[in-house]
Amino acid sequence: MSRINTNVGSLIAQRVLGQNGLSLNSTLERLSTGLRINRGKDDPAGLIASENLRSEIKAIGAAIDNAERSDQVVNIAEGGLQEVSGLLTELQGLLTSTASSAGLSNEEKEANQLQIDSILQTIDRISSATNFQGIKLLNGNFDYQTTNVAAEVSTFQVNGAKFAGDSLSVDVVVTQSAQQGQLFMDFGGASLDLGAGSTFTIEVTGSLGSRELSFASGTTLAQVADAINTFSDVTGVTASANSTGVALVSQEYGSDSFVSVKVVEDGSVSGNGIFEFEAADAGTVEGSATATFSSTAASNGVRDEGQDIGATVNGVAATSTGRKLRVNTDTLDVSITLTESAAQTPGAVAAFDISGGGADFQLASKVDIAGKVSLGITDVATRKLGRYENSDAEVFNLDDLGSGKTLNVVDGDLEDAQRVVANAISQVSTTRGRLGAFQRNTVQSTIRNMSVAVENTNAAQSVIRDADFAAETAELTRSQILTTASVNILGLANQQPQTVLQLLG
């Protein structure tokens, strides 16, 4: 067929040439930008996935930066705590040196006190001066704020807390009472009644040590209790007398505390023997004796151990020692010591409310409570360190070791002073341990995990969006050949109508 007005072959060649041109342009664009997806029409679904992955990569990178920044913050806090720890160790040595009073002049004691004052001032200065970009780290700025502390709570420490609302209530349910080790020696009267020329000798042992005591006939039960109490600091056991016997009780609560009585020489003493207390009622003596004074069981020793408190905190089973309990979860890390009456009474205690505070670090790409780590850093000022309550219910802190105060080394109580310093050392060491665990187990693992996540997310994004140069160069060659062929064919198609002129002769 030979027509002039409509050149179908040329139209086909033009269409194919246009398609090949578009393919060539697309390939050139991909090779120029290195991207397979340059605009939405290239791959709508792929563009959405790629943009989401790009956003995730940016967020993960920021989380890694946050983790590295938090590591630096904790490093500075750790440096201050390390210096405080060294000063407390020096302080402990000064107390021990001053306690050896024989041959130690008042001038030397006063010189030691001057050193102690200097140490206390330096600790306070470190507490107020340690900072990161002007943010104080050791002055309680990052400690938790608490309200509504119950009377049943003796002491508490909030190490970490995460909550979404305005506050977090900390509720304790005591499921098992804390108990002391305790025994009762029943003599049947107000004084010891022994055989002629005999003595009653016992060995009293507690968690701190033991002492052997001997008593003559006619010794009152009050005198027996006083003699035992003379060595309470050595044995960890206190005694009290009533009309018929003497009760021996461990000073502390828990399974690590105990009372043991061993009858070394019974002296034919009158009485019913050694009794334990009822398991369900620590104030009631058992109805029958565990051992008579003259029995083999008594000569081998009768022992009663205390019991740790059992409790839950906000529904989580707590680990416990004596009256102290602790929970450590992702959202709450607290330690609480209940009063003696509360620790011995099963039931619920609304301990306190956490209303704010703490150092918050965003260590995940998604900003929510799961991606946040909250860490409490306590105030290490001397007025806050080393809290100790003695048997007279007097409460002391590290600043009580200063000149003119109750625990100064010139004329103060050095035993209580040493306990305060020991508590302060333990408190600072515990804080350093928590910060170190945060750096090692949280920060470093987060950085490693996030770094791998960045690699894998980039790889996924690259598969979706980046151009495959091998495939694109092959497509480029193909498009170039087809375009050239299309141009040649278009030229031939345009020449074809001219053959009609031959029919006109």
C-alpha positions in Angstrom: 0.0 0.0 0.0 1.3 3.4 -0.9 -0.3 6.4 0.9 1.1 9.9 1.3 -1.3 11.6 3.8 -0.6 9.1 6.7 2.8 7.7 7.2 2.1 4.9 9.8 5.6 3.6 9.8 6.9 7.1 10.7 4.5 7.4 13.5 5.5 4.0 14.9 9.2 5.0 14.6 8.5 8.4 16.4 6.7 6.6 19.3 9.4 4.1 19.8 12.1 6.8 19.5 10.3 8.8 22.2 10.2 5.8 24.5 13.8 5.0 24.0 14.7 8.6 24.6 12.8 8.6 27.9 14.6 5.4 28.9 17.9 6.9 28.0 17.2 10.1 29.9 16.2 8.1 33.0 19.4 6.0 32.8 21.6 9.1 32.4 19.9 10.7 35.4 20.4 7.6 37.6 24.1 7.4 36.6 24.5 11.1 37.2 23.0 11.1 40.7 23.9 7.6 41.8 20.2 7.1 42.8 17.7 4.7 41.5 14.8 6.8 43.0 15.1 10.5 42.2 11.5 11.5 42.4 8.2 9.9 43.5 7.2 8.6 40.1 10.4 6.5 39.9 9.1 4.1 42.7 6.4 5.5 45.0 6.5 2.7 47.5 10.3 2.6 47.5 10.5 6.4 48.1 8.3 6.1 51.2 10.4 3.2 52.6 13.6 5.1 51.7 12.6 8.3 53.4 11.5 6.4 56.5 14.9 4.7 56.7 16.7 8.0 56.1 14.8 9.5 59.1 15.7 6.4 61.2 19.4 6.7 60.3 19.4 10.3 61.4 17.7 9.5 64.7 20.0 6.6 65.4 23.0 8.8 64.7 21.7 11.3 67.2 21.1 8.6 69.8 24.8 7.5 69.4 25.8 11.1 70.0 23.6 11.2 73.1 25.2 8.1 74.4 28.7 9.4 73.8 27.7 12.7 75.5 26.3 10.8 78.5 29.6 8.9 78.8 31.5 12.2 79.1 29.0 13.5 81.7 29.4 10.4 83.9 33.2 10.5 83.4 33.3 14.0 85.0 31.0 12.9 87.8 33.2 9.8 88.4 36.3 12.0 88.6 34.8 14.0 91.4 33.6 10.9 93.2 37.0 9.3 92.9 38.6 12.3 94.6 36.0 12.2 97.4 36.6 8.5 97.9 40.3 9.2 98.3 39.6 11.9 100.9 37.3 9.6 102.9 40.0 7.0 103.0 42.4 9.6 104.3 39.8 10.6 106.9 39.5 7.0 108.0 43.2 6.9 108.6 43.2 10.1 110.7 40.4 8.7 112.9 42.4 5.5 113.5 45.5 7.4 114.3 43.8 9.7 116.8 42.1 6.8 118.5 45.5 5.7 119.8 45.4 8.3 122.5 48.4 7.0 124.6 51.3 9.3 123.9 49.2 11.5 121.7 49.2 15.2 122.8 46.2 17.5 122.5 48.2 19.5 120.0 48.5 16.4 117.7 44.8 15.7 118.1 44.0 19.3 117.2 46.4 19.1 114.2 44.5 16.0 113.0 41.2 17.9 113.5 42.6 20.6 111.3 43.2 18.1 108.6 39.7 16.6 109.0 38.2 20.1 108.7 40.2 20.7 105.5 39.0 17.3 104.1 35.4 18.2 104.9 35.7 21.6 103.2 37.3 20.0 100.1 34.5 17.4 99.9 31.9 20.2 100.0 33.9 22.2 97.4 34.0 19.2 95.0 30.3 18.6 95.5 29.5 22.2 94.5 32.2 22.6 91.8 32.0 19.4 89.7 30.0 20.4 86.6 29.4 19.7 82.9 28.9 22.9 80.9 27.8 24.6 84.1 25.4 21.9 85.1 26.3 20.7 88.6 26.6 17.0 88.9 27.4 16.2 92.5 25.3 18.7 94.5 22.0 16.9 94.3 21.0 18.5 91.1 20.4 15.1 89.6 19.0 13.5 92.7 15.3 12.5 92.7 12.7 14.7 94.3 10.4 12.9 96.6 7.2 13.8 98.6 4.8 12.1 101.0 7.5 10.0 102.7 5.7 7.6 105.0 6.6 7.4 108.7 7.2 3.7 108.2 10.2 4.4 106.0 13.5 4.7 107.9 15.8 5.5 105.0 15.5 5.2 101.2 17.5 5.9 98.1 16.2 6.3 94.5 18.8 5.3 92.0 16.6 5.4 88.9 13.0 6.1 87.9 11.1 6.5 84.7 7.5 7.6 84.6 5.2 9.3 82.1 3.0 11.3 84.4 3.7 14.0 87.0 4.8 11.5 89.6 5.4 7.9 90.5 4.1 6.3 93.7 6.3 3.7 95.4 4.2 1.2 97.3 5.6 -1.6 99.5 3.7 -4.7 100.5 5.4 -6.6 103.3 4.7 -10.3 102.9 7.2 -11.7 105.4 8.2 -10.0 108.6 11.9 -9.1 109.3 13.1 -10.8 112.5 16.1 -10.7 114.8 17.8 -13.8 116.2 16.6 -14.2 119.8 16.7 -16.7 122.6 15.3 -16.7 126.2 17.1 -18.1 129.2 14.5 -19.0 131.8 16.0 -19.2 135.4 12.6 -19.3 137.2 13.4 -16.4 139.5 15.0 -12.9 139.7 18.5 -14.2 140.4 20.8 -17.2 139.7 20.4 -20.1 142.1 23.5 -22.3 141.7 25.0 -25.3 143.5 27.4 -24.6 146.4 30.7 -23.2 145.1 29.6 -23.4 141.5 29.6 -20.8 138.7 27.3 -20.5 135.7 29.4 -20.0 132.6 28.0 -19.3 129.1 29.4 -18.3 125.7 27.3 -15.7 124.0 27.9 -15.4 120.2 26.5 -13.0 117.6 27.3 -11.9 114.1 30.2 -9.7 115.4 31.9 -12.2 117.7 31.6 -14.0 121.0 32.4 -13.6 124.7 32.5 -16.1 127.6 30.9 -14.9 130.8 30.8 -16.4 134.3 28.3 -15.7 137.1 28.1 -16.6 140.8 25.1 -17.7 142.7 22.9 -14.8 143.7 23.7 -12.7 140.6 20.5 -10.9 139.7 19.1 -11.2 136.2 19.6 -7.5 135.6 23.3 -7.9 136.4 23.5 -10.8 133.9 21.9 -8.6 131.2 24.2 -5.7 132.0 27.2 -7.9 131.7 26.1 -9.2 128.4 25.4 -5.7 127.2 28.9 -4.6 128.1 30.1 -6.6 125.1 27.3 -5.8 122.7 29.7 -4.0 120.4 31.8 -7.1 120.3 29.1 -9.7 119.9 26.2 -7.9 118.2 23.9 -9.2 120.9 21.9 -7.2 123.5 20.1 -8.6 126.6 17.2 -7.6 128.7 15.9 -9.1 132.0 12.4 -9.7 133.3 11.2 -11.4 136.5 12.2 -14.9 135.4 14.8 -14.8 132.7 17.0 -13.0 130.3 16.2 -12.4 126.6 19.1 -12.3 124.1 18.4 -10.5 120.9 20.7 -9.7 117.9 21.2 -6.0 117.2 20.4 -6.4 113.5 17.6 -8.0 111.6 17.9 -10.6 108.9 19.3 -14.0 108.1 22.9 -12.9 108.6 22.2 -12.0 112.2 21.9 -14.6 114.9 22.2 -15.4 118.6 23.9 -18.4 120.0 24.2 -19.5 123.7 26.5 -22.2 124.7 26.5 -23.4 128.3 30.1 -24.1 129.2 29.4 -24.8 132.9 25.8 -25.1 134.1 26.7 -24.9 137.8 23.6 -26.9 138.7 21.6 -23.7 138.0 17.9 -23.7 138.6 15.6 -22.9 135.8 13.7 -24.3 132.8 16.5 -23.9 130.2 16.9 -22.1 126.8 13.8 -21.2 124.8 13.2 -20.0 121.3 10.5 -17.5 120.3 7.5 -18.4 118.2 8.0 -18.1 114.5 4.7 -16.4 114.0 5.1 -14.1 117.0 8.5 -12.7 117.8 7.2 -11.4 121.1 6.1 -14.8 122.5 8.3 -17.5 124.0 7.8 -21.1 122.9 5.9 -23.3 125.3 8.7 -25.8 125.7 12.4 -25.4 126.1 14.8 -26.1 123.2 17.4 -27.3 125.7 17.7 -27.5 129.4 20.8 -25.9 131.0 22.4 -29.2 131.8 21.6 -30.9 128.4 24.1 -31.9 125.7 22.2 -29.6 123.3 23.0 -26.6 125.6 26.6 -27.5 125.9 26.9 -27.8 122.1 25.1 -24.4 121.7 21.6 -23.3 120.9 21.3 -20.9 118.0 18.5 -18.8 116.5 18.9 -16.9 113.2 17.0 -13.8 112.1 14.8 -13.5 109.0 15.0 -11.1 106.1 12.0 -9.1 105.3 9.9 -10.3 102.3 8.1 -7.6 100.2 7.1 -6.4 96.8 7.6 -2.9 95.6 5.1 -1.7 93.0 4.3 -5.4 92.4 7.9 -6.5 91.8 9.4 -9.0 94.3 12.2 -7.2 96.2 15.6 -8.6 97.2 16.1 -8.0 100.9 18.7 -8.0 103.7 17.3 -7.5 107.2 14.9 -4.6 107.1 16.3 -3.3 103.8 14.7 -4.2 100.5 15.5 -3.3 96.9 14.1 -3.5 93.4 16.0 -2.8 90.2 14.0 -2.8 87.0 14.1 -0.7 83.8 11.6 1.7 85.2 12.4 1.8 88.9 15.6 1.3 91.0 15.1 2.0 94.7 16.3 0.7 98.1 14.1 1.2 101.1 14.7 0.5 104.8 11.6 0.2 106.9 11.3 1.0 110.6 11.4 -1.9 113.0 7.6 -2.0 113.5 6.8 -1.7 109.8 9.3 -4.4 108.9 7.8 -6.8 111.4 4.2 -6.2 110.3 2.9 -7.7 107.1 0.8 -5.2 105.1 0.9 -2.4 102.7 3.0 0.8 103.0 2.6 3.8 100.7 6.3 4.6 101.0 6.7 7.8 99.0 6.1 9.6 95.7 8.8 10.5 93.1 7.9 13.8 91.6 10.9 14.5 89.4 14.7 14.8 89.2 17.3 12.4 88.0 19.6 12.6 84.9 17.7 11.6 81.8 19.5 10.3 78.8 17.8 9.6 75.4 19.6 6.5 74.2 17.2 5.3 71.5 16.1 6.7 68.2 12.4 6.8 69.2 11.6 9.4 71.9 9.5 7.6 74.5 9.8 6.2 78.0 11.3 2.9 76.6 14.2 4.8 74.9 15.1 6.9 78.0 17.5 5.9 80.7 17.2 7.8 84.0 20.0 7.9 86.5 20.1 9.4 90.0 23.3 11.0 91.3 23.2 11.8 95.0 24.5 14.9 96.8 28.0 14.2 98.2 28.1 17.2 100.5 29.2 16.3 104.0 25.8 17.1 105.4 24.4 14.3 103.2 27.1 11.6 103.5 27.6 8.9 106.0 24.2 8.9 107.8 24.4 6.8 111.0 21.9 6.3 113.8 23.4 5.0 117.0 21.7 3.0 119.8 20.5 6.2 121.5 18.6 7.2 118.3 21.1 10.0 117.6 21.6 10.6 113.8 25.0 11.8 112.5 26.4 12.8 109.2 29.9 13.4 107.9 29.8 17.1 108.8 29.5 16.1 112.5 33.2 15.4 112.4 34.0 19.1 112.1 35.6 21.1 114.9 33.4 21.7 117.9 30.8 19.1 116.8 29.8 15.9 118.4 32.2 13.6 116.5 35.3 15.7 116.4 38.5 13.8 117.1 39.7 16.0 120.0 36.9 15.1 122.5 34.2 13.4 120.4 33.0 9.9 120.0 35.5 8.2 117.7 33.5 4.9 117.4 30.5 6.7 116.0 32.7 8.9 113.9 34.3 5.8 112.3 30.9 4.3 111.5 29.9 7.6 109.8 33.0 7.6 107.7 32.5 3.9 106.8 28.9 4.6 105.7 30.2 7.5 103.7 32.8 5.4 101.9 30.1 2.7 101.2 27.7 5.4 99.9 30.3 6.9 97.5 31.6 3.5 96.4 28.0 2.4 95.6 27.4 5.5 93.6 30.6 5.0 91.7 29.7 1.4 91.0 26.3 2.4 89.7 27.8 5.0 87.4 30.4 2.5 86.2 27.8 -0.1 85.5 25.8 2.5 83.5 28.8 3.4 81.4 29.9 -0.2 80.8 26.6 -2.0 80.5 24.3 0.7 79.2 26.3 3.4 77.3 28.9 1.2 75.7 26.4 -1.5 74.7 24.1 1.1 73.3 26.8 2.6 71.2 27.8 -0.8 69.8 24.2 -1.8 69.1 23.3 1.5 67.5 26.4 1.5 65.4 25.4 -1.9 64.0 21.8 -0.6 63.5 23.2 2.4 61.5 25.2 0.0 59.2 22.2 -2.3 58.6 19.7 0.6 58.1 22.0 2.3 55.6 22.4 -1.0 53.8 18.6 -1.4 53.6 18.2 2.2 52.4 20.9 1.7 49.8 19.3 -1.4 48.4 16.0 0.5 47.9 17.3 3.9 46.7 20.8 3.7 45.3 21.4 2.9 41.6 23.1 -0.3 40.5 25.8 1.0 38.2 26.4 -2.3 36.5 22.7 -2.6 35.6 22.4 1.0 34.7 25.4 1.1 32.4 24.1 -2.0 30.6 20.7 -0.2 30.3 22.5 2.9 29.0 24.2 0.9 26.2 20.9 -0.7 25.3 19.1 2.6 25.3 21.8 4.2 23.1 21.6 1.4 20.6 17.8 1.5 20.4 17.7 5.3 20.1 20.2 5.2 17.3 18.3 2.4 15.6 15.0 4.3 16.1 16.5 7.5 14.4 17.7 5.4 11.5 14.3 3.7 11.1 12.5 7.0 11.3 14.6 8.3 8.5 13.7 5.3 6.4 10.0 5.6 7.2 10.1 9.3 6.1 11.7 8.3 2.8 9.1 5.7 2.0 6.3 8.0 0.7 8.7 9.4 -1.9 8.5 6.1 -3.8 5.0 7.1 -4.8 6.4 9.8 -7.1 7.6 7.0 -9.4 4.0 6.1 -10.1 3.4 9.5 -11.7 6.0 8.7 -14.4 
